[in-house]
C-alpha cells in the first residue's frame, strides 16, 4: 500500500535486459535506504516493485514483461530518474490517497503551462479509462497523488504546486512524454457498479 506522497527521487545506475525480464539498479537518497530489506515493496514512478538486492546506496528490482509493456519502465535508460515511495506502514499519516502501485495505463502529456507559482498539465488518456477520471477526484501520476482538474473528452488537467515540482520528476516532463496512471480504485468500483446496475435495468 502507498499514499502517493513521493519521498524522493532515485537515479537508475544500471540496467540488464534478459528475455522478458529487466533488472535495474536505482541509487536512492540515504533516508530511503533505512531498514530496507529484500522482498520489500517500493514504488518506482508509481509501480510497485519488489526489492531483489541492495548495496550501500542502491537497490535493485526485477521487472516482468507485463509491467514493462504496460508502464513507462520499459522505456527508462541509465541516468533517468524515477519517483520513489516506500510502502506505507499501518498507523502512518495518509497525506495523499490510498494507492496499490498497480498501474492502470499510461497517459500522454499534451500541454504544459507554467507560471511562477503554478504548473498546469493537460494529459490524454486511452478512451476506455476516461470514465474513471472525475473532476476533483484522485489520480496517481508517476506515483504522485494528485487532484483532477477540468475534464474534457479523453483529457484532464492537473495543477502542480512548486513543492510537488521540487520533490518529484514532474518538473522535467515535456509535451509528448508519457506518465504512469493509477486510477483511484474506489472511483473505478463505483463507476463499474453503476454501469452494471444500469445495464441490468435496461434488460428488463
Secondary structure by P-SEA (a helix, b strand, c coil): cccccccbbbbbcbbbbcccbbbbbbbbcccccccccccbbbbccccccccccccccbbbbbbcaaaaaacccccccccbbbbbbccccccccccccccccccccccccccccccccbbbbbbbccccccccccccbbbbcccbbbbbccccccbbbbbbcaaaaaccccccccccbbbbbbccaaaaaaaaaaaaaaaaaaac
